[in-house]
Amino acid sequence: MGEDSLQGYRGRLKVALEAIGAGIGDQIKVESGGAVYEGSLMPRLESDDEHHVVLKLRNGYNLGVNFDASTQIERVGEAEKPEFKPPPLPTMKEGLPRVSIVSTGGTIASRVDYTTGGVHAAISSRDLLSIVPELSDFAAVDADILYSVFSEDIDSRHWTGMARMVEEKVDEGVEGVVITHGTDTLGYSAAALSFALRNLPIPVILVGSQRSSDRPSSDAATNLVGVVTAAATAPFAEVVLGMHETTSDTSIVFHRGTKVRKCHTSARYAFQSVNAGPLARVVEGRVEMLEDDYRRRNEGPLEVMDGFEEKTALVKFHPGFQPKLVDWFVDDGYRGLILEGTGLGHVSTGLYDVIERAVEEGLYVGMTSQCIWGRIDMDVYTTGRELQHLGVEPLGDILPETAYVKLMWALANSEDLEGAKALMRENIAGEYSDRTLYTGRFG
């Protein structure tokens, strides 16, 4: 039996399957917990346990059956071996714009593990291209796997890798770059690339999905078609995030990387521009610009500033916040803190001493708001003015997550603290809005 004959199985369960001569695709009968199940033995994606055997039943559903010392397994027949085989890659047409898809993982590049019901990073960007062949109608697409991780495992090292991959693709002459990414920290990566990629000559579009690509309800294909269309033909050359505009498949909307936030756990329209309007949308295969002020294509040359200082923290103030937490950051050698304060930019007066110490020790301390919409104003109340006197820098309407990423970038790309302060005050990638945008949906 080949080494892949029991793909994904291990431990006592693998030994039991080997003992009856079972391989992937064979018909087996499992008696467990007083019930009997029969079906084809399915492969397992990588999983942490060795206690479930996966069957494809006659009705077409997959079922995970618990395996323990009392479980009886019998091989009752041999069947065609199941295997995930994506369709062949489509033939690329001559003369189309070149677009590169770079995969970092996430739900858009995942499949369901029917043992646990969980989702695993498994499908490569090449697979995505073969599953969505219509991409070849309007772009010559190539695909690369840069990482294969979920977004909660993305950190500043990955941001640097993404920036350098974009630089490589720009040097190759592509018209646009699409980066597939898990949605949970997609906003952080979009902000990081917005700062790291200076004088960008082409669109760089980050995209994810809320449901894995092997589910009938997946939004992966629609998102991919929309973002590749924009990468190939849109007039802007900025870092943006492209996802569904509404629950329907009618439009994909593009948010600037420094002004976007995930505002819903699972809806297709999870991402919203905050304190700004979206930059563009794709409807019926056409790019519609929603803003007049944007960076145009081919206004390079690209400059990559991909350093990020890891000794930086985003600290959310809350009632009962303990001052010693700020002391810990100072004692551990951190170089900067972004405070997510209340309302117009406040924290408890009980934090004054530790904040003053942090500033005196050379840390940058910036203030943002816990509120989603609006901007801070630390001149309205006494607390705000006192915090400024201690050295806290007000950061207008910048999102806390964006401020955190920008500070990491500013500290790594400045010679000293004053240089970092100057970068933090500068509107580099649209992170600050000149005025607070009124949006009828929210007030």
C-alpha positions in Angstrom: 0.0 0.0 0.0 1.4 3.5 -0.9 2.4 6.0 1.6 -0.7 8.1 0.8 -3.1 5.2 1.1 -4.3 6.6 4.5 -3.9 10.3 3.9 -4.4 12.3 7.1 -4.8 9.3 9.5 -2.4 8.5 12.3 -2.0 6.8 15.6 -4.2 4.0 16.8 -6.8 4.7 14.1 -4.2 4.4 11.3 -3.0 1.1 12.8 -6.6 -0.2 12.9 -7.2 0.7 9.3 -3.9 -0.8 8.2 -4.9 -4.0 10.0 -8.0 -4.5 7.8 -6.1 -3.5 4.7 -8.2 -0.4 4.1 -7.1 2.4 1.9 -8.7 5.7 0.9 -11.8 5.1 -1.2 -12.4 1.6 0.1 -15.9 0.7 1.3 -15.8 0.2 5.1 -18.3 -0.5 7.8 -17.9 1.2 11.2 -19.8 0.2 14.4 -19.5 3.0 17.0 -21.8 3.9 19.9 -24.4 1.3 19.0 -24.8 2.6 15.5 -23.5 1.2 12.2 -22.2 3.4 9.3 -21.1 2.3 5.9 -19.4 4.3 3.2 -16.2 5.2 1.4 -13.2 6.0 3.5 -12.3 9.6 2.9 -8.9 11.3 3.2 -8.4 13.7 6.1 -6.8 17.1 6.0 -4.2 17.7 8.7 -5.9 17.6 12.0 -4.9 17.5 15.7 -6.7 14.4 16.8 -6.6 10.7 15.8 -10.1 9.8 16.9 -12.4 10.2 13.9 -12.8 8.2 10.7 -14.4 10.0 7.8 -16.9 8.3 5.5 -18.7 9.4 2.4 -22.2 8.0 2.7 -24.4 6.8 -0.1 -26.5 10.0 0.1 -23.3 12.0 -0.8 -22.8 13.5 2.7 -19.5 13.2 4.5 -19.6 12.0 8.1 -17.0 11.9 10.9 -17.4 8.9 13.2 -15.8 8.7 16.6 -13.1 6.0 17.0 -12.3 4.5 20.4 -11.4 1.1 21.9 -14.9 -0.2 21.4 -15.2 0.8 17.7 -15.3 -2.0 15.1 -14.1 -1.4 11.6 -14.5 -3.8 8.7 -13.4 -3.4 5.1 -16.4 -4.5 2.9 -15.3 -3.6 -0.6 -13.0 -1.6 -2.8 -14.1 1.5 -4.6 -12.8 4.2 -6.8 -10.3 6.3 -4.9 -11.6 9.8 -4.2 -9.2 12.7 -4.9 -9.6 16.4 -5.1 -8.7 17.3 -8.7 -9.3 20.9 -9.7 -10.2 21.4 -13.4 -7.3 22.1 -15.7 -6.0 25.6 -16.0 -7.7 27.6 -18.7 -5.8 28.6 -21.9 -4.6 32.2 -21.5 -5.5 34.6 -24.3 -2.9 36.7 -26.0 -2.6 40.5 -25.3 -4.5 40.5 -22.0 -3.2 42.5 -19.0 -0.9 40.5 -16.7 -2.2 40.0 -13.1 -0.4 38.1 -10.4 -2.4 36.3 -7.7 -0.3 35.8 -4.5 -1.7 33.4 -1.9 -1.1 33.8 1.8 -3.9 31.4 2.9 -7.1 32.2 4.7 -10.7 31.0 4.0 -10.5 32.0 0.3 -7.7 29.4 -0.1 -9.3 26.8 2.2 -11.4 23.6 2.3 -13.6 22.1 4.9 -12.3 19.3 7.1 -15.4 17.2 7.5 -13.9 15.4 10.5 -14.4 18.5 12.7 -16.4 20.9 10.5 -13.4 23.2 10.7 -11.7 25.0 7.8 -8.1 24.3 6.8 -5.7 26.3 4.6 -5.4 23.8 1.7 -6.1 25.2 -1.8 -3.4 27.0 -3.6 -3.8 30.1 -5.7 -3.3 27.8 -8.8 -6.3 25.8 -7.7 -8.3 29.0 -7.3 -7.4 29.9 -10.9 -8.5 26.5 -12.2 -11.8 26.7 -10.3 -12.5 30.2 -11.6 -11.6 29.8 -15.3 -13.5 33.0 -16.3 -10.5 35.0 -15.0 -8.7 34.1 -18.2 -11.3 36.1 -20.2 -9.9 39.5 -19.1 -6.4 38.9 -17.6 -3.4 36.7 -18.1 -3.1 35.4 -14.6 -0.2 33.7 -12.8 -0.3 32.4 -9.3 2.2 32.0 -6.5 2.0 30.6 -2.9 3.8 33.0 -0.6 2.3 31.6 2.7 -0.4 29.1 3.6 -1.6 30.4 7.0 -4.7 31.8 8.5 -4.8 35.5 9.2 -4.4 35.2 13.0 -0.9 33.9 12.3 0.1 36.8 10.1 2.6 39.3 11.6 5.0 42.0 10.6 7.4 39.4 9.0 4.7 38.4 6.6 4.0 42.0 5.8 7.6 42.4 4.8 7.4 39.3 2.7 4.3 40.5 0.9 5.9 43.9 0.2 8.9 42.2 -1.4 6.8 39.9 -3.4 4.9 43.0 -4.8 8.2 44.6 -5.6 9.2 41.4 -7.5 6.0 41.4 -9.5 6.3 45.1 -10.3 9.8 44.4 -11.7 8.3 41.7 -13.8 5.9 44.2 -15.4 2.5 43.0 -14.2 -0.4 45.3 -14.4 -1.8 44.4 -11.0 -1.2 42.2 -7.9 -4.0 40.4 -6.0 -3.1 39.0 -2.5 -5.5 36.4 -1.1 -5.6 36.6 2.7 -7.7 35.6 5.7 -10.2 38.2 6.7 -9.7 38.5 10.4 -6.5 40.6 10.2 -6.8 41.6 6.6 -7.2 45.3 7.6 -3.9 45.3 9.4 -2.1 43.8 6.3 -3.8 46.3 4.0 -2.6 49.2 6.2 0.9 47.8 6.4 1.3 47.5 2.7 -0.2 51.0 2.2 2.8 52.4 4.2 5.4 49.9 2.9 4.8 50.4 -0.8 5.6 54.0 -1.6 5.0 55.5 -5.1 3.0 52.4 -6.2 2.6 52.2 -10.0 -0.1 49.5 -10.1 -3.1 48.4 -8.0 -2.3 46.0 -5.1 -5.6 44.5 -4.0 -6.1 42.3 -0.9 -9.0 39.9 -1.0 -10.5 37.3 1.2 -13.8 35.4 1.6 -16.2 34.6 4.3 -16.9 31.0 3.2 -14.4 28.5 1.9 -14.2 27.9 -1.9 -15.6 24.4 -1.8 -18.9 25.5 -0.3 -21.9 26.3 -2.5 -22.4 29.6 -0.7 -18.8 30.7 -1.1 -18.1 34.3 -2.0 -14.5 33.4 -3.1 -15.2 33.2 -6.9 -17.2 36.4 -7.1 -14.6 38.3 -5.0 -11.8 36.9 -7.2 -13.4 37.9 -10.4 -14.1 41.4 -9.1 -10.6 42.1 -7.8 -8.8 40.6 -10.8 -10.9 42.8 -13.0 -9.9 45.9 -11.0 -6.2 44.7 -10.9 -6.2 44.5 -14.7 -8.1 47.6 -15.7 -8.7 50.0 -12.8 -7.1 53.5 -13.2 -5.9 53.7 -9.6 -2.6 52.6 -8.2 -3.1 52.1 -4.5 -3.3 49.4 -1.9 -7.0 48.5 -1.5 -9.2 45.8 0.0 -11.8 44.3 -2.3 -14.9 42.4 -1.1 -18.6 42.1 -1.5 -20.4 45.5 -1.2 -23.7 43.9 -0.1 -25.1 40.4 0.6 -25.7 39.9 -3.1 -23.2 39.2 -5.9 -23.9 42.4 -7.8 -20.9 44.4 -6.9 -17.4 44.2 -5.4 -16.3 47.4 -3.5 -12.8 48.6 -2.9 -11.7 50.3 0.3 -8.5 52.1 0.9 -6.1 50.0 2.9 -5.7 52.6 5.7 -9.5 53.3 6.1 -11.1 49.9 6.2 -12.2 47.7 9.1 -13.9 44.4 9.4 -17.3 45.3 11.0 -19.1 41.9 10.9 -18.0 38.5 11.8 -19.5 36.6 8.9 -21.5 38.7 6.4 -20.2 39.2 2.9 -20.3 42.9 3.4 -18.1 42.6 6.5 -15.7 45.3 5.5 -16.6 49.0 5.6 -14.7 52.2 4.9 -14.5 54.2 8.1 -14.6 58.0 8.1 -14.2 57.8 4.3 -16.1 56.5 1.3 -15.0 53.5 -0.8 -12.6 54.3 -3.6 -14.3 52.2 -6.4 -16.5 49.3 -7.2 -16.8 46.7 -9.9 -20.3 46.2 -11.4 -21.0 43.9 -14.4 -17.4 43.6 -15.2 -16.7 47.4 -15.2 -14.7 49.5 -12.8 -16.6 52.5 -11.4 -14.5 55.2 -9.6 -16.3 56.6 -6.5 -13.6 59.1 -5.6 -11.9 61.7 -7.9 -8.8 62.0 -5.7 -6.6 58.9 -6.1 -3.2 57.9 -7.2 -3.0 57.1 -10.9 -1.2 54.2 -12.6 2.5 54.4 -13.6 3.4 57.3 -11.4 6.3 55.4 -9.8 9.0 54.3 -9.4 8.1 52.0 -6.6 10.0 52.5 -3.3 9.7 49.7 -0.7 10.0 50.7 3.0 9.2 47.4 4.6 10.6 47.6 8.1 8.2 47.3 11.1 9.2 47.7 14.7 7.7 44.8 16.7 8.2 46.4 20.1 4.9 48.4 19.6 1.5 47.8 21.2 -2.1 48.7 20.7 -3.6 49.2 24.2 -7.4 49.4 24.6 -8.5 51.4 27.6 -11.4 50.2 29.7 -12.9 50.8 33.1 -10.6 49.4 35.8 -7.5 49.4 33.5 -4.4 48.7 35.6 -1.6 51.2 35.3 1.0 48.4 35.8 0.2 47.1 32.3 1.7 50.3 30.8 4.7 49.9 33.2 5.2 46.4 31.8 5.6 47.7 28.2 8.1 50.3 29.4 10.1 47.7 31.4 10.1 45.3 28.5 11.7 47.9 26.2 8.8 48.8 24.0 9.3 51.8 21.8 5.7 53.0 21.3 2.1 52.6 22.4 -1.2 53.4 20.6 -3.9 54.1 23.2 -7.5 53.3 22.1 -9.2 55.7 24.4 -12.8 56.7 25.1 -14.8 59.1 23.0 -12.8 62.2 22.0 -9.5 60.6 23.2 -9.4 60.1 27.0 -8.1 57.6 29.6 -8.4 57.5 33.4 -6.5 60.1 35.4 -5.1 57.1 37.2 -2.9 56.4 34.2 -1.2 59.8 34.2 1.9 58.7 36.1 2.6 55.7 34.0 2.0 57.6 30.8 4.3 60.3 31.9 6.9 57.7 32.7 6.5 56.1 29.3 7.1 59.4 27.5 10.1 60.2 29.7 11.6 56.8 28.9 11.4 57.7 25.2 8.2 55.9 24.1 5.9 57.3 21.5 2.4 57.5 22.9 -0.5 58.2 20.5 -4.2 58.5 21.1 -7.1 57.1 19.0 -10.7 56.4 19.9 -12.7 53.3 20.6 -15.5 54.7 18.6 -15.8 53.4 15.0 -16.8 56.7 13.4 -15.7 60.2 14.1 -12.4 61.8 15.2 -10.8 62.6 18.5 -10.5 66.1 19.9 -8.2 66.4 22.9 -8.8 70.1 23.3 -12.4 69.9 24.4 -12.1 68.4 27.9 -9.5 68.9 30.6 -8.5 65.3 30.5 -7.5 65.6 26.8 -5.5 68.7 27.4 -3.7 67.2 30.4 -2.8 64.1 28.4 -1.3 66.2 25.6 0.7 68.1 28.2 2.1 64.7 29.3 3.2 64.1 25.8 0.4 62.0 24.3 0.0 62.7 20.5 -3.6 63.1 19.2 -4.2 61.1 16.0 -7.3 62.6 14.5 -9.6 60.1 12.8 -7.1 57.4 12.1 -8.3 53.9 12.9 -6.6 52.4 16.0 -5.4 49.4 14.0 -4.0 51.6 11.3 -2.3 53.8 13.9 -0.7 50.8 15.4 0.6 49.5 12.1 1.8 53.0 11.1 3.7 53.4 14.3 5.4 50.1 13.8 6.4 51.3 10.3 7.3 54.9 11.4 9.6 53.7 14.2 11.4 51.2 11.9 11.9 53.8 9.1 13.1 56.8 11.2 16.4 57.6 12.7 15.0 58.8 16.0 11.8 59.5 17.9 11.3 62.9 16.4 11.5 61.4 12.9 8.9 58.9 13.9 6.7 61.7 15.3 7.0 63.6 12.0 5.9 60.5 10.0 3.0 59.9 12.3 1.7 63.4 11.8 2.0 63.2 8.0 -0.9 61.9 6.0 1.0 59.3 4.0 -1.6 56.9 2.6 -4.9 58.5 3.2 -5.0 57.4 6.8 -6.3 60.9 7.9 -9.4 62.5 6.6 -9.7 66.3 6.3 -13.2 66.2 7.7 -15.5 63.7 9.3 -17.6 62.0 6.7 -21.4 62.0 7.4 -23.0 58.8 6.3 -26.7 58.5 6.5 -26.7 54.8 7.3 -25.0 55.5 10.6 -26.7 58.6 12.0 
